[in-house]
Amino acid sequence: MIDFTLSPEIEETRLRVRTFVADHILPLELDRGNYDDHENIRGDVLETVREKARAEGLWSPQMPKEHGGMGLPFVGQAVMYEEANRSIFGPVCFNCAAPDDGNMRLLNQVATDAQKERWLYPTIKGELRGAFAMTEPHPGGGSDPGMIRTYAEKKGDNWIINGHKWFITGAGWARYFILIARTSDDARRGLSAFLFDADQPGWEITRRIPIMGPEEHGGHCELTFDGLEIPDDQRLMEVGDGLRVTQIRLGPARLTHCMRWLGLAKRCMEIAQAYINEREAFGVKLADHESVQLKMGQLAYEIQIGRLLVMQAAWTLDQGDYARKEVSMAKVHVADTLHKAADTCIQLNGARGYSKDTILEWVYRYARQARLVDGADEVHKMVLARFYAKEGSDFWSWGV
């Protein structure tokens, strides 16, 4: 059974991350000069903080110690990522932000030794940024990878890529890409995965797509491929393994999103609590109004439900299971909870919450994407319905 006590080592890590965020990252949010044009931490400021994180040994928590990471299990990552995202700038400072977080985990699991030397190890060190190029505009693939139309044709020892991708997170800063393309019309084995460098000819970023924002570094970009040549030794796994690659990468990545979002949701409550403790209305502190207490109590328990769902999914992944059902439940609940937390806490802060005097409006805009990215709510609910149809009452089994 799941043990909800943390090991002393993980608890020590949690406290160290919390202290680091409070001392070195939270103060940066207060100065608009530390933000870039897309409302994320400015690049040069980020590198300074990253150096401090590396020096403290708080770096690449998802990667093995022998490669320069912290070697945390998923349960440990859940604890650390939640603390890291107490700040809107936090995860990227510890090298555990999307998309590099998911890319590193994938490459560590399935890349060849040569591919790891070229792309993984420099990413662990913070020398490279990557992106994951899967999503396409209609009628191409999105939540359904089977609809992918970008095509890879084998010619000699190379693959020739033609097609179209969009909403590729981090593409503007990425120095390499993991690309999912069609190599046959087989329903299950028709996709393959490839690695390519940003300076290879035959592709381009056609635009950085404006979004509700704020944005991750490198934005969300639209890409076109017109004869990109990728040597066969830059293929990831075997021909036809592309769907498996997406499953290996995206399942844990969905959960790490939830880990980080819980930190943001808790931060919203923290800001709201400080305000309602001081602000008075009709001769009474806001915190003493029953209606306000109901809102805060609702959020507190929904966040805790999310934490328990995330921990169960993390524990299941640590047992070697794909945890598809557990990840989908966490994804639906935590995404919704983050949005509710930001909205409720803006309401409690009034006009102050709607202004840029706090980060609440930043989190609110960011939170709206949570119910869309890495599978919309509706897709995950369909997954859960299919599990229930197959398992019946065993859907809720504890496992023995």
C-alpha positions in Angstrom: 0.0 0.0 0.0 1.0 3.6 -0.4 2.8 5.1 2.5 2.0 8.8 2.8 5.0 9.6 5.0 8.1 11.0 3.2 11.5 9.6 3.6 13.9 11.9 5.5 15.8 12.5 2.3 12.8 13.7 0.3 11.6 15.8 3.2 15.1 17.4 3.4 14.9 18.1 -0.3 11.5 19.7 0.0 12.7 22.0 2.7 15.8 23.0 0.7 13.8 23.7 -2.4 11.3 25.8 -0.4 14.1 27.8 1.2 15.8 28.3 -2.2 12.5 29.5 -3.8 11.9 31.9 -1.0 15.4 33.3 -1.0 16.4 33.4 -4.6 13.3 33.2 -6.9 10.2 34.8 -5.2 11.9 38.2 -4.9 12.4 38.2 -8.7 8.7 38.3 -9.3 8.4 41.7 -7.7 10.5 43.5 -10.3 9.0 43.7 -13.8 12.5 44.2 -15.1 13.2 40.5 -14.4 10.5 39.5 -16.9 11.1 39.0 -20.6 8.8 40.3 -23.4 6.6 37.2 -23.0 6.1 37.4 -19.2 8.6 34.7 -18.2 11.9 35.1 -16.3 14.4 37.0 -18.4 17.1 34.8 -19.9 20.1 36.3 -18.2 18.4 36.4 -14.9 17.4 32.8 -15.3 21.0 31.7 -15.9 22.2 33.4 -12.7 19.5 31.6 -10.7 20.3 28.3 -12.4 24.0 28.6 -11.4 22.9 29.0 -7.8 20.6 25.9 -8.0 23.3 23.8 -9.5 25.7 24.9 -6.7 23.0 23.8 -4.1 22.6 20.4 -5.8 19.0 21.2 -6.7 19.3 20.4 -10.4 17.7 18.0 -12.9 15.7 16.1 -10.2 14.3 13.6 -12.7 17.7 12.4 -13.9 20.1 9.8 -12.4 22.8 11.0 -10.1 25.5 9.5 -12.3 24.5 11.9 -15.1 24.4 15.0 -12.9 20.8 14.8 -11.7 19.2 14.2 -8.3 17.8 10.7 -9.0 14.5 11.4 -7.4 11.7 8.8 -7.8 8.3 10.1 -9.1 7.1 10.5 -5.5 10.1 12.7 -4.7 9.6 14.7 -7.9 6.0 15.3 -6.9 7.2 16.8 -3.6 9.9 18.9 -5.2 8.0 20.2 -8.2 5.1 21.3 -6.0 7.6 23.4 -4.0 9.4 24.6 -7.1 6.2 26.1 -8.6 5.4 28.1 -5.5 7.0 30.7 -7.8 5.8 31.2 -11.4 9.5 31.2 -12.3 10.5 28.1 -10.2 10.6 24.9 -12.3 12.8 26.2 -15.1 15.3 27.4 -12.5 15.8 23.7 -11.4 15.7 22.3 -14.9 12.4 20.6 -14.3 10.1 22.6 -16.6 8.4 21.5 -19.8 9.3 20.5 -22.4 12.9 19.7 -21.4 11.6 17.7 -18.3 9.7 15.2 -20.5 12.3 15.1 -23.2 15.1 14.3 -20.8 13.0 11.5 -19.2 12.2 10.0 -22.6 15.8 10.2 -23.9 17.2 8.7 -20.7 14.8 5.8 -21.1 15.0 4.9 -24.8 17.9 6.8 -26.6 21.0 5.1 -27.8 24.3 5.9 -26.1 25.4 8.1 -29.0 22.0 10.0 -28.9 22.4 10.5 -25.2 25.9 12.0 -25.6 24.7 14.4 -28.3 21.3 15.5 -26.9 20.5 14.2 -23.4 23.7 14.9 -21.4 24.0 18.6 -22.6 20.3 19.0 -21.7 20.8 17.7 -18.2 23.7 20.2 -17.9 21.5 23.0 -19.0 23.5 23.6 -22.2 20.7 22.6 -24.6 17.0 23.2 -24.9 14.7 20.9 -26.8 11.1 20.7 -28.0 8.7 17.9 -28.8 7.1 18.2 -32.2 3.9 16.2 -32.4 0.7 18.4 -32.6 -0.6 19.4 -36.1 -3.3 21.7 -37.4 -6.6 20.0 -38.6 -6.9 17.5 -40.2 -3.6 16.4 -38.6 -2.9 14.8 -35.3 -3.5 16.3 -31.8 -5.0 14.4 -29.0 -5.3 11.5 -31.5 -1.8 10.8 -32.7 -3.2 8.4 -35.3 -4.2 11.4 -37.4 -0.6 12.6 -37.8 0.1 13.6 -41.5 3.7 14.8 -41.3 5.4 12.1 -43.4 8.9 10.6 -43.2 10.0 8.8 -46.4 13.1 6.6 -46.4 15.7 7.3 -49.0 19.0 5.5 -48.6 20.3 6.1 -45.1 18.2 9.2 -44.6 14.6 10.1 -43.9 13.0 12.9 -45.8 10.4 14.9 -43.8 7.5 16.9 -45.2 4.6 18.3 -43.2 3.3 20.8 -40.7 3.3 21.1 -36.9 2.0 23.8 -34.6 1.7 24.8 -30.9 5.2 23.3 -30.4 6.2 24.5 -27.0 9.7 26.0 -26.6 10.5 25.8 -30.3 11.8 29.3 -30.5 14.6 28.5 -28.0 15.1 24.8 -28.9 18.4 23.6 -30.3 17.0 20.2 -31.1 13.7 18.5 -31.6 12.0 15.2 -31.1 9.7 14.7 -34.1 6.8 12.3 -34.5 6.1 11.6 -38.2 4.2 9.0 -40.2 6.3 6.3 -41.8 3.5 4.0 -43.0 -0.3 3.7 -42.9 -0.3 0.9 -40.3 -2.9 1.8 -37.6 -0.6 0.9 -34.7 2.9 1.0 -36.2 2.5 3.8 -38.6 4.4 6.4 -36.7 8.2 6.8 -35.9 10.2 9.2 -33.9 13.3 11.2 -34.9 15.8 13.6 -33.5 17.1 16.6 -35.4 19.1 19.7 -34.7 17.6 23.2 -35.1 20.4 24.2 -37.6 19.6 21.4 -40.0 18.1 22.8 -43.3 14.7 21.8 -44.7 12.4 23.2 -42.0 11.5 26.6 -40.5 9.5 28.3 -37.8 6.7 30.1 -39.7 5.4 32.0 -36.7 5.4 32.2 -33.0 1.7 31.8 -32.2 0.2 34.6 -30.0 -1.5 33.1 -27.0 -3.5 34.2 -24.0 -0.2 33.8 -22.2 2.0 34.0 -20.4 4.4 31.8 -22.3 7.1 29.3 -21.7 10.6 30.2 -23.0 10.6 29.8 -26.8 6.8 30.2 -27.1 4.4 28.0 -29.0 5.4 27.9 -32.6 4.2 26.7 -36.0 6.7 24.7 -38.0 6.8 23.6 -41.7 9.0 20.8 -43.0 10.0 20.9 -46.7 12.5 18.1 -47.4 14.3 18.0 -44.0 16.8 15.1 -44.2 17.4 13.1 -41.0 20.0 10.4 -40.9 18.7 7.0 -39.8 21.0 7.0 -36.8 18.9 10.0 -35.5 15.8 7.8 -35.4 14.5 7.2 -31.8 13.7 3.6 -31.1 12.6 1.4 -34.0 10.6 2.2 -37.1 6.9 2.0 -36.1 7.6 2.8 -32.5 6.4 6.4 -32.7 3.1 5.8 -30.8 5.0 4.0 -28.1 7.4 7.0 -27.9 4.5 9.4 -27.3 3.0 7.1 -24.6 6.4 6.9 -22.8 6.9 10.6 -22.9 3.4 12.1 -22.4 2.1 9.9 -19.5 4.7 11.1 -17.0 4.8 14.6 -18.5 1.0 15.0 -17.8 1.7 14.1 -14.2 4.6 16.4 -13.8 2.4 19.2 -15.1 0.0 18.4 -12.3 2.8 18.4 -9.7 3.8 21.9 -10.8 0.2 23.2 -11.0 -0.5 22.2 -7.4 2.3 24.5 -6.3 0.7 27.4 -8.2 -2.7 26.6 -6.8 -1.3 26.7 -3.3 0.5 30.0 -4.0 -2.8 31.5 -5.1 -4.3 30.5 -1.7 -1.3 31.9 0.1 -1.7 35.3 -1.6 -5.5 35.3 -0.9 -5.0 34.4 2.8 -2.6 37.2 3.4 -5.0 39.7 1.9 -8.2 38.5 3.6 -6.3 38.5 7.0 -5.8 42.3 6.6 -8.6 43.6 4.5 -11.8 44.7 6.3 -15.4 45.0 5.0 -18.3 46.2 7.0 -16.2 46.3 10.2 -15.0 42.7 9.9 -11.9 41.2 8.4 -12.7 39.4 5.2 -11.2 36.2 6.7 -14.0 36.3 9.3 -16.8 36.3 6.7 -18.4 32.9 6.4 -18.8 33.3 2.6 -15.0 33.8 2.4 -14.2 30.9 4.6 -16.4 28.7 2.4 -14.4 29.7 -0.7 -11.1 29.0 1.0 -12.2 25.8 2.6 -13.4 24.5 -0.8 -10.1 25.2 -2.4 -8.1 23.7 0.4 -9.8 20.4 0.1 -9.8 20.3 -3.7 -6.1 20.9 -3.7 -5.6 18.1 -1.2 -7.6 15.7 -3.4 -5.3 16.7 -6.2 -2.3 16.0 -4.2 -3.5 12.6 -3.2 -4.4 11.8 -6.9 -0.9 12.9 -8.0 0.8 10.9 -5.2 -1.1 7.8 -6.1 -0.2 8.2 -9.8 3.5 8.9 -8.9 3.7 5.9 -6.7 2.1 3.7 -9.4 4.7 5.0 -11.9 7.5 4.2 -9.4 6.2 0.6 -9.4 6.9 0.4 -13.1 3.3 0.8 -14.3 2.2 3.2 -17.0 -0.5 4.5 -14.6 -2.7 5.7 -17.5 -5.9 5.6 -15.4 -4.3 7.3 -12.4 -2.6 10.0 -14.5 -5.8 10.8 -16.3 -7.7 11.2 -13.0 -5.0 13.6 -11.7 -4.9 15.5 -14.9 -8.6 16.3 -15.0 -8.9 17.2 -11.3 -5.7 19.2 -10.9 -6.2 21.2 -14.1 -9.7 22.2 -13.0 -8.5 23.0 -9.5 -5.7 25.3 -10.7 -8.2 27.3 -12.7 -10.6 27.5 -9.7 -7.9 28.5 -7.4 -6.8 31.4 -9.6 -10.3 32.5 -10.2 -11.4 32.3 -6.5 -8.3 34.1 -5.2 -8.7 36.9 -7.8 -12.3 37.3 -6.5 -11.2 37.5 -2.9 -8.5 40.1 -3.8 -11.0 42.2 -5.8 -9.5 44.7 -8.1 -6.1 44.0 -6.6 -6.3 40.5 -7.9 -7.3 41.6 -11.4 -4.3 44.0 -11.5 -0.6 43.1 -11.9 0.1 44.0 -8.3 0.1 40.3 -7.6 0.8 37.3 -9.8 -2.8 36.1 -9.6 -3.8 37.4 -13.1 -0.6 35.8 -14.5 -1.6 32.4 -13.0 -5.3 32.9 -14.2 -4.2 33.3 -17.8 -1.7 30.5 -17.5 -4.2 28.2 -15.8 -6.7 28.2 -18.7 -4.4 26.1 -20.8 -4.2 23.4 -18.2 -7.5 21.9 -19.3 -6.2 21.7 -22.9 -2.6 20.7 -22.9 -1.5 17.1 -23.0 -5.0 16.0 -23.7 -8.2 17.9 -23.1 -10.4 17.1 -20.1 -12.8 15.4 -22.4 -10.2 13.0 -23.8 -9.1 12.0 -20.3 -12.7 11.4 -19.2 -13.1 9.2 -22.3 -10.0 7.2 -21.2 -11.5 6.8 -17.7 -14.9 5.7 -19.1 -13.1 3.0 -21.2 -11.2 1.8 -18.2 -14.5 1.5 -16.3 -16.3 -0.3 -19.1 -13.4 -2.8 -19.2 -12.8 -3.2 -15.4 -16.3 -2.6 -13.9 -16.1 -2.5 -10.1 -12.4 -3.4 -10.3 -11.8 0.2 -11.5 -11.5 1.1 -7.8 -9.4 -1.8 -6.7 -6.5 -0.9 -4.4 -4.0 -3.5 -5.7 -2.4 -6.1 -3.6 
